[in-house]
Amino acid sequence: MTRKSVGILTIGQSPREDVTPSIRALLGDSIDIIEAGGLDRLGDDKIKSVCPDDQEITYISKLRNGKSVKIGKSKLLPLLQDELTKLEEKVTVVIMLCTGDFPTIHSKKPLIYPDKILNHTVQAILKKGKLGVIVPLEEQRNTLTKKWGNPNLELFVEVASPYEDSDVKGASQRLKSQGAELIVLDCMGYSETHKKDAMEGSNLPVLLPRTLTARITAEYIH
């Protein structure tokens, strides 16, 4: 039997040694993982070329050297498309390692978006109520408020980066005090430790996109 393979496409640089082990643990050893990154072709001297302009949708990801980088969506898209086109020739399915929305990206193989999984999971769990969302960057607050807009949900947003020393527990406590009933950690950079901190800070259920996405992928591929 031919081994199945899953592609992991990060918006930063691969490999994502901070994220992939979490996904591998849920997919199992029988599945091969092949990684690629939108910024893989860029050397350190070219990274500034993807910095966001004013008012541009901003993402954050990790480089191979361990540093985080802010990325402008318009600059990222062509790089991401090129890497995806090469990656999907080698795999059965691809996981987009970002909770952002990329409607202009074209794929030949199934492309799993954590953003859609999170959104539909929240709709299934919390049809009406108060949703708390923790995001990495202050610049993302307005964009993500629009993204999570739902007439049946009252939204509360706090900022705590997964890539720097930040107070995820404190952010979750603030969401709890505002009345949140469910918390979403809205970035693939958040880890199981961040989820634990958020649960301890709020005593609320917390959705972690990296493990939620990996479970859905495992269900699809096995």
Residue frames relative to the residue before (quaternion, step in Angstrom):
aa qw qx qy qz dx dy dz
M 1.0000 0.0000 0.0000 0.0000 0.00 0.00 0.00
T 0.4449 -0.6914 0.5042 0.2641 3.57 -0.92 0.93
R 0.4490 -0.6842 0.5032 0.2778 3.56 -0.90 0.92
K 0.3786 -0.7050 0.5525 0.2332 3.55 -1.05 0.79
S 0.1594 -0.7979 0.5775 0.0664 3.53 -1.15 0.62
V 0.2111 -0.7598 0.6070 0.0984 3.53 -1.16 0.76
G 0.2678 -0.7480 0.5852 0.1623 3.54 -0.93 0.90
I 0.1371 -0.7555 0.6337 0.0948 3.56 -1.10 0.71
L 0.0883 -0.8142 0.5738 -0.0072 3.54 -0.54 1.24
T 0.1242 -0.7967 0.5901 0.0404 3.56 -0.42 1.25
I 0.4797 -0.6544 0.4910 0.3171 3.57 -1.16 0.51
G 0.6519 0.4625 -0.3125 0.5132 3.58 1.30 -0.18
Q 0.6959 -0.4104 0.3343 0.4854 3.57 -0.82 -1.01
S 0.3173 -0.7258 0.5793 0.1922 3.52 -1.17 0.69
P 0.5715 -0.1359 -0.8014 -0.1126 1.50 -2.34 0.95
R 0.3833 -0.6954 0.5545 0.2492 3.56 -1.22 0.54
E 0.1276 -0.8441 0.5192 0.0403 3.53 0.27 1.30
D 0.6147 0.5429 -0.3487 0.4536 3.59 1.27 -0.23
V 0.7575 0.3679 -0.1865 0.5060 3.60 1.21 -0.45
T 0.6517 0.5861 -0.3220 0.3579 3.56 0.83 -1.04
P 0.6251 0.5425 -0.3738 0.4186 3.68 0.88 -0.68
S 0.6155 0.5407 -0.3474 0.4562 3.61 1.07 -0.67
I 0.6803 0.4797 -0.2820 0.4770 3.55 0.99 -0.86
R 0.6358 0.5425 -0.3212 0.4453 3.57 0.98 -0.88
A 0.6347 0.5545 -0.3297 0.4254 3.58 0.97 -0.85
L 0.7237 0.4232 -0.2409 0.4890 3.59 1.07 -0.70
L 0.6466 0.5035 -0.3252 0.4718 3.61 1.15 -0.52
G 0.4149 -0.7173 0.4640 0.3131 3.58 1.09 -0.69
D 0.6359 -0.5860 0.3713 0.3380 3.55 -1.24 0.48
S 0.5991 0.5888 -0.3680 0.3986 3.60 1.19 -0.30
I 0.6709 0.4685 -0.2842 0.4996 3.59 1.30 -0.21
D 0.3243 -0.7272 0.5718 0.1977 3.57 -0.91 0.93
I 0.1798 -0.7700 0.6039 0.1000 3.57 -1.08 0.75
I 0.0575 -0.7741 0.6304 0.0068 3.56 -0.89 1.00
E 0.1782 -0.8226 0.5365 0.0613 3.57 -0.71 1.08
A 0.0269 0.7573 -0.6525 0.0045 3.52 -1.29 0.56
G 0.1686 -0.8023 0.5673 0.0784 3.56 -1.20 0.49
G 0.5932 -0.6037 0.4105 0.3395 3.54 -1.07 0.76
L 0.7558 0.3605 -0.1943 0.5109 3.57 1.11 -0.68
D 0.3044 0.7977 -0.4828 0.1949 3.60 1.25 0.22
R 0.7149 0.4676 -0.2669 0.4462 3.59 0.94 -0.81
L 0.6288 0.5608 -0.3316 0.4244 3.59 1.25 -0.27
G 0.3263 -0.7186 0.5815 0.1974 3.56 -0.90 0.95
D 0.7310 -0.4295 0.2952 0.4405 3.55 -1.30 0.20
D 0.6736 0.5146 -0.2979 0.4390 3.57 1.06 -0.74
K 0.7051 0.4484 -0.2594 0.4842 3.60 1.25 -0.28
I 0.4549 0.7223 -0.4384 0.2812 3.59 1.22 -0.22
K 0.6202 0.5662 -0.3489 0.4160 3.59 1.02 -0.73
S 0.5740 0.6221 -0.3760 0.3770 3.58 1.18 -0.45
V 0.7049 0.4296 -0.2686 0.4963 3.60 1.21 -0.31
C 0.3809 0.7266 -0.4942 0.2877 3.60 1.22 0.14
P 0.5154 -0.6843 0.4197 0.2999 3.61 -0.92 0.84
D 0.4204 -0.6530 0.5669 0.2747 3.52 -1.22 0.59
D 0.6678 -0.4566 0.3803 0.4482 3.56 -1.27 0.15
Q 0.8403 0.1772 -0.1708 0.4830 3.55 -1.07 0.89
E 0.5308 0.6210 -0.4249 0.3899 3.62 1.23 0.06
I 0.5558 -0.5722 0.4743 0.3725 3.56 -1.16 0.59
T 0.1635 -0.8208 0.5466 0.0276 3.55 -0.74 1.15
Y 0.1020 -0.7577 0.6422 0.0553 3.53 -1.06 0.88
I 0.2063 -0.7468 0.6119 0.1588 3.52 -1.33 0.24
S 0.0664 0.7860 -0.6114 0.0633 3.56 -1.01 0.81
K 0.5251 -0.6481 0.4711 0.2868 3.52 -1.35 -0.04
L 0.3315 -0.7181 0.5805 0.1938 3.54 -1.21 0.69
R 0.6807 -0.4882 0.3476 0.4213 3.57 -1.26 0.26
N 0.6704 0.5061 -0.3040 0.4494 3.58 1.10 -0.63
G 0.6116 -0.5974 0.3312 0.3991 3.57 1.29 0.13
K 0.5818 0.5801 -0.3765 0.4281 3.57 1.25 -0.25
S 0.4037 -0.6828 0.5429 0.2758 3.55 -1.22 0.46
V 0.1419 -0.7861 0.5984 0.0621 3.57 -1.20 0.52
K 0.3376 -0.7017 0.5879 0.2189 3.54 -1.11 0.77
I 0.1265 -0.8171 0.5624 0.0036 3.55 -0.88 1.02
G 0.3488 -0.7199 0.5627 0.2083 3.57 -0.96 0.90
K 0.5322 -0.6770 0.4051 0.3071 3.56 -0.78 1.04
S 0.6689 0.5189 -0.3236 0.4226 3.63 0.84 -0.87
K 0.6737 0.4808 -0.2891 0.4810 3.57 1.10 -0.70
L 0.6438 0.5540 -0.3081 0.4286 3.54 1.15 -0.69
L 0.6295 0.6283 -0.3473 0.2973 3.57 0.82 -1.03
P 0.7024 0.4390 -0.3149 0.4634 3.68 0.70 -0.83
L 0.6274 0.5285 -0.3370 0.4619 3.60 1.05 -0.69
L 0.6616 0.5137 -0.2942 0.4603 3.55 0.99 -0.91
Q 0.6409 0.5278 -0.3215 0.4553 3.56 0.99 -0.83
D 0.6491 0.5200 -0.3215 0.4527 3.60 0.91 -0.85
E 0.6836 0.4826 -0.2900 0.4645 3.58 0.89 -0.92
L 0.6342 0.5277 -0.3300 0.4588 3.59 1.03 -0.76
T 0.6372 0.5462 -0.3287 0.4331 3.58 0.92 -0.91
K 0.6797 0.4623 -0.2822 0.4946 3.59 1.00 -0.80
L 0.6715 0.5318 -0.3009 0.4193 3.58 0.92 -0.93
E 0.7120 0.4891 -0.2921 0.4106 3.58 0.80 -0.94
E 0.5335 0.5979 -0.4177 0.4283 3.59 1.25 -0.09
K 0.7308 0.4466 -0.2150 0.4692 3.58 1.23 -0.49
V 0.7773 0.3584 -0.1463 0.4959 3.60 1.20 -0.38
T 0.5735 -0.5915 0.4576 0.3344 3.54 -1.39 0.22
V 0.7854 -0.0152 0.0822 0.6133 3.54 1.03 -0.90
V 0.2353 -0.7748 0.5709 0.1355 3.60 -1.14 0.57
I 0.2386 -0.7254 0.6284 0.1481 3.54 -1.11 0.82
M 0.2995 -0.7128 0.6040 0.1934 3.57 -0.88 0.95
L 0.2484 -0.8072 0.5202 0.1268 3.57 -0.46 1.17
C 0.6087 0.4721 -0.3816 0.5108 3.54 0.72 1.17
T 0.3682 -0.7319 0.5269 0.2261 3.58 -1.03 0.72
G 0.4391 0.6875 -0.4598 0.3508 3.58 1.23 0.38
D 0.4758 -0.6503 0.5242 0.2756 3.52 -1.39 0.15
F 0.0044 -0.8157 0.5764 -0.0487 3.60 -0.73 1.08
P 0.0266 -0.8671 0.4972 0.0159 3.61 0.60 1.10
T 0.6708 0.5088 -0.3127 0.4397 3.61 1.13 -0.44
I 0.5167 0.6310 -0.4198 0.3983 3.60 1.26 -0.10
H 0.1974 -0.7845 0.5809 0.0902 3.58 -0.91 0.98
S 0.0133 -0.8069 0.5902 -0.0204 3.56 -0.97 0.88
K 0.3849 -0.7079 0.5481 0.2243 3.54 -1.20 0.62
K 0.7249 0.3476 -0.2039 0.5586 3.56 1.18 -0.60
P 0.6586 -0.4782 0.3709 0.4472 3.61 -1.18 0.30
L 0.1030 -0.7841 0.6118 0.0142 3.56 -0.87 1.05
I 0.2024 -0.8208 0.5295 0.0702 3.56 -0.39 1.27
Y 0.1686 -0.8016 0.5715 0.0494 3.54 -0.65 1.20
P 0.4103 -0.7107 0.5158 0.2461 3.62 -0.63 1.08
D 0.5748 0.6073 -0.3665 0.4080 3.58 1.10 -0.71
K 0.7015 0.4536 -0.2688 0.4795 3.59 0.87 -0.94
I 0.6279 0.5314 -0.3354 0.4593 3.58 1.03 -0.75
L 0.6531 0.5125 -0.3084 0.4644 3.58 0.94 -0.89
N 0.6743 0.5232 -0.2981 0.4275 3.54 0.83 -1.03
H 0.7109 0.4472 -0.2611 0.4759 3.55 0.85 -0.96
T 0.6107 0.5405 -0.3543 0.4576 3.58 1.09 -0.62
V 0.6406 0.5101 -0.3188 0.4773 3.57 0.98 -0.85
Q 0.6466 0.5213 -0.3214 0.4547 3.60 0.95 -0.86
A 0.6718 0.5042 -0.2960 0.4548 3.57 1.03 -0.79
I 0.7264 0.4356 -0.2325 0.4781 3.58 1.06 -0.78
L 0.8114 0.1623 -0.0257 0.5609 3.55 0.84 -1.05
K 0.1259 -0.8312 0.5393 0.0484 3.56 0.15 1.28
K 0.7845 -0.0112 0.0251 0.6195 3.56 1.14 -0.64
G 0.4935 0.6570 -0.4600 0.3365 3.59 -0.85 0.89
K 0.6183 -0.5442 0.4291 0.3706 3.52 -1.25 -0.56
L 0.1447 -0.8085 0.5699 0.0259 3.54 -0.65 1.21
G 0.1841 -0.7665 0.6074 0.0985 3.55 -0.98 0.91
V 0.0622 -0.7984 0.5988 0.0015 3.58 -0.89 0.96
I 0.1628 -0.7579 0.6251 0.0910 3.56 -0.97 0.93
V 0.0755 -0.8084 0.5836 -0.0138 3.57 -0.76 1.12
P 0.6038 -0.6198 0.3714 0.3367 3.62 -1.15 0.54
L 0.8285 0.2126 -0.0434 0.5163 3.58 0.92 -0.95
E 0.5413 -0.6021 0.4785 0.3398 3.54 -1.12 0.69
E 0.6178 0.5703 -0.3393 0.4218 3.59 1.08 -0.73
Q 0.6713 0.5094 -0.2937 0.4511 3.59 1.20 -0.46
R 0.4387 0.7401 -0.4449 0.2488 3.58 1.22 -0.33
N 0.7262 0.4425 -0.2631 0.4557 3.61 0.69 -1.05
T 0.6500 0.5269 -0.3175 0.4461 3.58 0.95 -0.88
L 0.7213 0.4408 -0.2521 0.4711 3.55 0.88 -0.95
T 0.5533 0.5708 -0.3997 0.4564 3.57 1.19 -0.38
K 0.6518 0.4897 -0.3054 0.4921 3.58 1.04 -0.81
K 0.6390 0.5554 -0.3226 0.4231 3.58 0.97 -0.89
W 0.7514 0.3755 -0.1989 0.5048 3.57 0.96 -0.88
G 0.3478 0.7690 -0.4795 0.2404 3.58 1.27 0.10
N 0.1706 0.7551 -0.6082 0.1755 3.55 -0.79 1.09
P 0.4592 -0.7219 0.4371 0.2775 3.58 -0.62 1.07
N 0.6835 0.4818 -0.2820 0.4703 3.58 1.20 -0.44
L 0.7229 0.3976 -0.2301 0.5162 3.58 1.27 -0.18
E 0.2549 -0.7108 0.6330 0.1707 3.52 -1.07 0.82
L 0.2161 -0.8332 0.5049 0.0639 3.55 -0.59 1.18
F 0.0535 -0.7603 0.6471 0.0197 3.55 -1.11 0.86
V 0.1186 -0.8171 0.5640 0.0125 3.59 -0.80 1.03
E 0.0216 -0.7606 0.6488 0.0070 3.55 -1.06 0.88
V 0.3412 -0.7512 0.5389 0.1701 3.57 -1.20 0.61
A 0.2361 0.7316 -0.6168 0.1692 3.58 -0.94 0.98
S 0.3124 -0.7986 0.4859 0.1691 3.60 -0.33 1.22
P 0.4049 -0.7045 0.5234 0.2565 3.59 -1.04 0.74
Y 0.6879 0.5156 -0.2638 0.4374 3.58 1.26 -0.38
E 0.7410 0.2861 -0.1915 0.5766 3.57 1.27 -0.06
D 0.6322 -0.4839 0.4097 0.4454 3.55 -1.27 0.12
S 0.2327 0.7619 -0.5702 0.2007 3.55 -0.50 1.18
D 0.5122 -0.6934 0.4451 0.2425 3.53 -1.20 0.60
V 0.1206 -0.8100 0.5729 0.0346 3.58 0.18 1.29
K 0.6299 0.5371 -0.3362 0.4491 3.56 1.01 -0.79
G 0.6637 0.4995 -0.2955 0.4719 3.58 0.94 -0.88
A 0.6316 0.5303 -0.3273 0.4612 3.58 1.02 -0.81
S 0.6712 0.4877 -0.3013 0.4700 3.56 0.97 -0.82
Q 0.6070 0.5454 -0.3509 0.4593 3.58 1.09 -0.66
R 0.6530 0.5088 -0.3114 0.4666 3.57 0.99 -0.83
L 0.6375 0.5158 -0.3273 0.4695 3.59 1.03 -0.75
K 0.6240 0.5356 -0.3240 0.4678 3.55 1.02 -0.80
S 0.6789 0.4989 -0.2920 0.4526 3.58 0.90 -0.94
Q 0.6620 0.4895 -0.2972 0.4835 3.59 1.22 -0.48
G 0.6261 -0.5886 0.3118 0.4054 3.55 1.32 -0.01
A 0.3435 0.7578 -0.4984 0.2438 3.61 1.23 0.16
E 0.2732 -0.7666 0.5655 0.1335 3.55 -1.12 0.82
L 0.7668 0.1068 -0.0387 0.6317 3.58 1.28 -0.45
I 0.1784 -0.7907 0.5788 0.0893 3.58 -1.03 0.81
V 0.1505 -0.7568 0.6310 0.0807 3.56 -1.06 0.86
L 0.2459 -0.7197 0.6300 0.1571 3.57 -0.97 0.93
D 0.1433 -0.8778 0.4553 0.0391 3.56 0.07 1.34
C 0.6397 0.4220 -0.3937 0.5076 3.55 0.49 1.31
M 0.4906 -0.6684 0.4707 0.3018 3.59 -1.01 0.76
G 0.5633 0.6191 -0.3797 0.3940 3.58 1.24 -0.25
Y 0.5661 0.5894 -0.3993 0.4154 3.60 1.15 -0.42
S 0.2703 -0.7929 0.5373 0.0975 3.54 -0.93 1.01
E 0.7099 -0.4101 0.3456 0.4565 3.53 -1.35 -0.06
T 0.6105 0.5400 -0.3487 0.4628 3.60 1.11 -0.62
H 0.6354 0.5138 -0.3241 0.4766 3.59 1.00 -0.78
K 0.6360 0.5194 -0.3293 0.4661 3.58 1.00 -0.79
K 0.6403 0.5208 -0.3223 0.4636 3.57 0.95 -0.86
D 0.6482 0.5160 -0.3150 0.4631 3.58 0.95 -0.88
A 0.6676 0.5056 -0.2984 0.4578 3.57 0.95 -0.90
M 0.6572 0.5011 -0.3106 0.4697 3.57 1.00 -0.78
E 0.6596 0.5022 -0.3058 0.4682 3.56 1.00 -0.82
G 0.6821 0.5030 -0.2879 0.4459 3.57 1.03 -0.77
S 0.8007 0.3183 -0.1318 0.4901 3.55 1.06 -0.74
N 0.2287 -0.7689 0.5432 0.2479 3.57 1.14 -0.69
L 0.5206 0.6035 -0.4137 0.4399 3.54 1.14 0.83
P 0.5652 -0.5417 0.4638 0.4148 3.61 -1.22 0.23
V 0.1290 -0.7959 0.5911 0.0203 3.56 -1.03 0.90
L 0.2390 -0.7659 0.5813 0.1355 3.59 -0.87 0.97
L 0.1449 -0.7813 0.6058 0.0395 3.55 -0.82 1.12
P 0.3917 -0.7844 0.4190 0.2361 3.62 -0.31 1.18
R 0.6372 0.5469 -0.3681 0.3992 3.64 0.91 -0.72
T 0.7206 0.4162 -0.2613 0.4892 3.60 0.89 -0.84
L 0.6053 0.5460 -0.3577 0.4555 3.58 1.06 -0.67
T 0.6701 0.4929 -0.2869 0.4752 3.58 0.93 -0.90
A 0.6491 0.5185 -0.3205 0.4551 3.59 0.97 -0.82
R 0.6423 0.5187 -0.3301 0.4577 3.60 1.00 -0.76
I 0.6475 0.5023 -0.3176 0.4770 3.59 0.98 -0.81
T 0.6502 0.5174 -0.3148 0.4587 3.58 0.97 -0.86
A 0.6406 0.5225 -0.3183 0.4639 3.57 0.99 -0.84
E 0.6357 0.5253 -0.3238 0.4639 3.57 1.01 -0.78
Y 0.6770 0.4991 -0.2855 0.4594 3.56 1.04 -0.81
I 0.7829 0.4117 -0.1918 0.4251 3.57 0.77 -1.01
H 0.6703 0.4993 -0.3135 0.4506 3.60 1.10 -0.53
